[in-house]
Amino acid sequence: KKERKMMRMMKIFSLSIAILGLCIIHTHGFRPKHPLPPIRHTTATPAPHDPEPAPYSVYWYQQTIDHFDWGTQPQTYPQRYLVSTKYMQMREHNGHTCAPMLFYTGNEGDITWFYNNSYFVTDTLAQEFGAIVVYAEHRYYGTSMPYGTSSFDLDKVGYLTSEQALADYAELIPVLQTQYGLWGCPVIAAGGSYGGMLAAWFRIKYPNIVDASLAASAPILQFERTGVTEEIYNQIITNDFAAVSQDCSNGIRKGFEVINQTDLQTLTTKFKLCKPLDDMADMMNWLINGIGYMAMADYPYPAAFLEPMPGNPVNISCQEAAKYEDPVDVMLAVMQVYFNSTGEVSCFNTSVYMNSAASNTAWDYQACTEMVFPISSNGVDDFFLPQPFDINSLNEYCAKTWGVQPRPLWVPTYYGGRNISASSNIIFSNGQLDPWRGGGVTQSISDTLVAIVIEHGAHHLDLRAPNPADPQSVIDARKTEIELLHKWLNI
């Protein structure tokens, strides 16, 4: 039971974003490697309350499955990518006609979902630079399945790594540059969360392909031996609520303590759960993630990034909690803001943490190999119950589930951890309210490795569409990001 609780928390804490994937059957094999013709032109569907992003075309590229094998007939798979040329303008650059490329490094989900939630890239930056916009889907997510429905078989899932994903992007970009006549033109990588990590690592590992990167809310330091404490993620969540009201923070702390001592039948009734609760770990994980994701997506306006929520949901939840004295009622009021702000939910499912269901299978494998984020709570500096990070339990789970053993030190070893001063032209933006800020680069390393901390900002707020409710800090951050890219790339 202890192991079950530990592993659920481990996987969920490491899942920074979850997305609804589209279901489609793919084939794989030996095919000519060239971009396939567009299947359709699509008008993007914006997130609620956001302006409509530029329309895009959907393409598939026959991508190499294993970039690090030297076989004479490499297997390929259809990798999906989106292209928007709405703002593309050919201009003089360094002696020849050019248009920059804005390349979004797809992360752990359906690529269309990222497109519809990053208007600053699809429209603001694209218009500013006259750029072509490309959103490439991460292998094993969305519809980009190397082996179709067999992609997660144990003998096939091993090609799911950040290294292979970056190599996908490095192979695709020159093909597109040839197709659109953009050789020698600047390439700007952009991404948020895990996608932000990939954007930063893309510039670090492939400076010949990428000229600059915007890495938003990218916790590239959320690993062992980087100097980041295991407790910082949960401390930031706690501080977000305490900044609104210390009574609110204290009420949540007390709520966890009381709920942990309450019988499961009472909790099933009190929280109107869809099915009887049979494990306290399920209840605790549901509460922990609802509170954590609310802090992560604490935007100043209504949004449905993870769940439909009102603007400033942390403030709203504390206002609702203040109406009650009973600790269980306090927690229920907080959960209502995250899981049922629309009032349309008749019962709660403790196994669902967000409205847009994630590609949990793929991320579970990544969390068992490279993406090992040591996160814990101590119950003193945060309002959660004490929960240490247990690498032994993680090892046992991953061996049983995937037949692999996590390598906690591989990412900082391979990508550099804090020692990335040899690189350049990377913007690291982090929201002050975002729990992942603790694992981000929050101090500039050089004039070309620049950190921006956005006061009152949540998870990659700067990538979202400009909004009248935006704090001045994110308006200034976007302005700085544009100025730095102009300066570095001379465009």
N, C-alpha and C positions, 0 to 999 in steps of 0.2 A: 504493500500500500504506500509506504514511504517512497519507494522507487517510482511508482506510478505518478505520484504527486510531483516529485522532483522533475521527471522527464517532461511532463506536460508543461510545467512552468518554464523549463529550459527552452523548449521549442517555441513557445509563444512569445517569450521575451525576445528571442532572436528574430522573430518575424516582425519587421518594422512596418511592412505594408502588406495588405492582402487584396487580391483582385479576382474578379470573376473571369474565368477563362472561357473561351468559346470552344465548343466541341466540333471537331472535324476529323475525318479519317485521312491519314497521309500514307504515302508509300515512300520507300527509300530504295537506293540502289545506285547503279552506275549510270550517270546521266551527263550530258554536256553541261559545262559550268558557265552559264550565262544568265542574265536576268530574264525571268519569264515575263510575258506581256501582262499589263494590268488586268486584273479580273473585274474590277469595278472602280468607278469614281464615287467617292463617299463624301457626303456632307457630314462633318463632325458633329457629334452630339455633345454639347457643353455640359459641364456640371451645373446643377441648379444654381441660379442667380449669377452665373458667369456668362459673358458674351460668347457667341458662337465662334470657335476657332476656324482657321482657314480650312477649306475642303482639301482632301488628300486623295491620292490614288493608292491602291493596294497592289503590291507586287510580291512575287516569291523569287528567291535566288537559290540555285542549287549549291548549297553550302557544304564545305568539307566537314565530315563528322569528326575525324581525328587529324588535327593540324600537326601533330607531333609524331606521326607515323609516316614512313617513307615508302609505303607500298606503291606499286606501279598503277594500280587501279583503285584509287581511294573512293570510299563510299561517300555519298552526299545525301543531304536531306533538304526539303524545301523550307527555307527560312523566310518568314514573312517580314516585310518592311513597308513603311508608308512614306510617300513622297508628296510634298506640297511645293508647287512652284508659283504660288500666288504672288509672292513678293520678289521673286528672283529677277535680278537685273544685272546684266553684263556690263562691267565698268572697267576702266583702266586701273590696273594694279601691277606695280613693279614691271612696267613695260609691256604688259599684254592684257588682253581683255579677259575679265574674270568675274566670277560670282562666288562668294563664300558659301561654304556648306555648314549648316547647323545640324549636328549629328547627335541625336538622343541615344544614349547607351541604355537600351532597354533592360529592365530589371525583372523582379519576380512576379510577373503577371502578364495579362493580355496587353499588348502594346497599344491598342486603341484606347484603353482606359487611361494610360499615361498621356497620350496625345490630348485627350479631352480635359486633362487636369493640369496642363502646363502652358497656358496661353502666353506667358511671358516669352517662352521659346518659340512656339508656333506662329505667333503674330508680332509681338513687340520687338523681339530681337530680329526676327526675319525681315520685318519692314525696315528697321533701323539699318541693317547691313545689306539689304537687297539680296538675301540669302535663299538658297534652296534648302528645304527642311527635310531631313530624313530621320525617321524613327524606326530603329531596327529591333526586332523582337528577340529576347533572350532565348537561347535554346532550352528546350524542355518546358517552356511556358507558353500560354496562349495556344496558338495553333502550330507552333514551330517545334514539332515533335520528331526527333531524328528517326525513331523507329515506330511511329504511329502509336497504336494502343499497347505495344510491347516496350515502349520507351523506358519504363521503370522496372523492367526485369533486371535482376541482379547482374546479368552479364552484359547489359546495355546501358545502365544508368551511370556507369563510370565516366562517361564523356560529359557529364554535367559538372563543369568546373568554371570558375571565373576566368582561368587562363584560356580555356577553349572558347568561351564567350567573347573575350577580347580579341582572340585570333579571328573569330567570325567577323567582327567589325573591321579589323585590319584588312581582311581579304575583300570585304564588300566595298569599302570606300574607294579604292583605286578603280574598281570596275565601274562604279557610278561616275567617277570623275572622267573616265574615258567616254562613257555613254553621253554625258552632258557637256563634254568639252571643257572640263574644269581642271585640267592638269596644272599644277603650280598654284592653284587657288587656295586660300586659307580654309582650314577645317577647324571648327569649334565644336568640341564635345560638350554635352550638357547632360545632367541627370540629377535625380533627387533620391536620397536615402541610399539603398544599395546601388541604385543607378548612379548616384553621385559618387559613390566609392569607385564604381567602374569608370566613370568619367575621369576622375583623378588618376587612377591607375593606368588608364589608356594613355594619357599624356606622359606619365612616368615611363611606361614600357614601350610606347610607340611614338616617340617624338618626331619620327620621320613621317608619320601619318597624320597626327593631330598637332595643331599649332597652339591651341589654348583650350582650357577646360573650365567649365563652371560646375563645381561640385557642391550641390546644395544639400545641407543636412546629411553629410556623408561621414559616418562614424568610422573612419579608417583607423582610429586608435582604440576602438572598443575590443582590444585583444590583450592577451597576456604580454607582460614585459614591455608595455608602452608607457607605464606610469599612470594609467587610468585606473581608478579604484573600482572594485566590483560593485560598490554601493551607489555610485554617482547617479546612475539611471533613476533609481527609486528615490533618491534624495531630491532630484529635480522635480519629480512628480509631486512629492510632498510639499516642496517649497512653493510650487505653483498654487496649490490650494491654500497654504498658509498665508501667502501674499494677499489672497482675497479676504481670508478670515482665519485667525488662529483657532477660533471656536470650531470652524468648519473642519480644519485639519484634525483637531482633537476629537471631534465627533466621529470622523472616519476611523481614526485609530481605535477608539472605543468600540466602534461597530465591528471591526475585524475581530477584536477580542471576544465580544459577546457572541457573535455568529459562530465562532469556532467552538463555543461551548453549548450551542443550541442543537437540539435534536433535529434530524433530517426531515422528519415529517412536518414539524412546525415550520421549517424553512421552505419546504415545498409549498405549503399553504400560504405562508406570508408573502412569498415572492411570486405567487401564481405561476409556478413552473409548469411546463408542458407535460412533464412526466415526473414521477416520484424520484426524488434525489436518493441515490444509493451510495454516494461517496462525497465526503466533505471536500476532497481535493477538487472535484468538479465545481463546487460552489465557490471555493476560494479563487480558483483560476478565473472563473467568470467575473467575479468582483474585481480582482486585480487587473485584469485586462480591460474591463470597462473603464475603470478609473485611469489607467495608464494611457489608453488610446484617446480618452477625452482630453487629457493634458497634451498629448501629441498633436491633436487636431483642434487645438483651442484657437480657432480663427475668430477674427472680430466681426464676422458676418455669417449668416446661415450657410452651411455647406454640408455636403454628403460625401466627404472624402472616404470615411470609413462607415459611418452611420449618419443618417440625417440628424443634424443637430442645430440648435439656434446659435446665433453669434455669441461669442464669449461664453461657451458652455460651462466652463469651470465656475465662473461667477454665478451663472444661473443655477447650477447644481448646489452651490453653497447657499444661495437664497432659498431654494426649496428645502434644503436640509435644515435650515434655521427654524422652520415651522414645526419641527418635531423634537421631542426630548428622548424618546426611546431610541437607543443606538441602532436597532434593527430597522426602525422606520427611517432613520437618517440615511442608512445605506440604501434602502429602497428608493428614497427620493433622489439620491445621486444617480442610481442606476436608471431611473426613469428618464433622466435627461439624456443619457447616452443611448440607451436601447429603445426608448419609446417616446421621443419628443413629439412624434406625430400623433400619439394617442391611438394609433391603429393596431398596436400589438396586444393580442388578447392573452397570450401567455409567453413566458420566457423560456428559451432553450439554452441551457448552460453550456452547451458544446459549440455555440455560435457566438463569435466575438465581434463580428462585423457584418454589415449587410451584403457587401460584395465578397462572396466566399473566395478564399485564397486558393492558389495552387499549392496547397499545403504539402502534398506529396513531394514535389520537387524541392521545396525549401527545407523539408525535413531531412532530405538527403544532404543538402548543402550544409545544414547545421550539424550534421554528423561527420563532415569531412573538413572543410576549410573554415566555414563561417561559425566559429565557436566563440560566442560572446559571453564571457564570464560575468554574469549579472547576479547579484544577491541583495538581500535586505537584512538589516540587523535589528529592526524594531526600535531603534534608539534615535538614529538620525533620519529615519523615515517612519511613516505610520503603518507600514505593513508588518505582518508577523515575521519573526526571524526565519530566514530561509537561505542557508549558505549555498554557494555554488559547489556542486559535487561532481568532479570530473570522473570519478570512478563509476558513479551511476550512469553518467552519460556514455562512458565507454561500453558499459554492459548493454545499455539500450541499443546503441548503434550496431554493436556486434550481432545482437539478436535480430534486429530489424533489417539491416542492410549488409551485414557481413563486413563492416569497415570499422576502423578505429579513428576517432577524431585526431587531428593534428593541430592543436591550439597555437603552435608557434609558426606554422607554415606561412600564413598571410603576412605577418610582420617581417618574416625572413625574406619572402619572395618580393614583396612590394616596398619594403623599406621601413615600415613603422613610422617612427618620428624622424628617421634619418633620410629625408627626401630633399635635402638642400641642393643636391646636384640637378634637380629638375627646375622647371620654370613655367610661368604663364598658367598658373592654376589659381582660381578663386575658390576659397572655402567659405561658404556662407552657412551660418547656423542661427536658428531662432532661440532667443533667450528662454522661451517657455518649453522648448522641445527637449524631452528626456534624452534624446540621442545627442544633444549638444555635448554631453559629458564625454563622449567618445570622438568628438570632432576636433578639427584644428581650429582653435579659437584665438590664436595669436599669430600674427604674420611672421613668416620665417625669413622672408627677403622681400625686395621690391616687386618680385614677380611670383611670389608664393604668398598671396594676400588673404588674410582672414577678415571676415565681416560678421560681427555678431549683431543680430537684429533685435533690438529691444522690443519687448511685447510681441515677438514673432513666434509662431508655432512651426511645425514641421514643413520645411521648404516653402514657406509662405511667399518667398520672392519669385518662385516659379509660377505661382498662380496668377490669375488675371488681376490686373489693377482694379481696385474697388474703392468707392468713396469712404468706406470704413477703415481703409488701411492706415496703420500708424505711420507717422512721418518717417520712422526708422526704415521701413521697408521701401518707401518711396526713395529715400536717400540711397539705400543699398542697391536698388535697381539702377539708379543713375550712376553710381560708382562702378557697378559691373559693366555697364555699357562703355563708360569712359576708359576703363582698364583694357577692355578688348580692343577698342579703337587704337589705344596707345601701343599695345603689344603687337598688334597685327598690321598697323599702319593702314587701316581701312576705314 
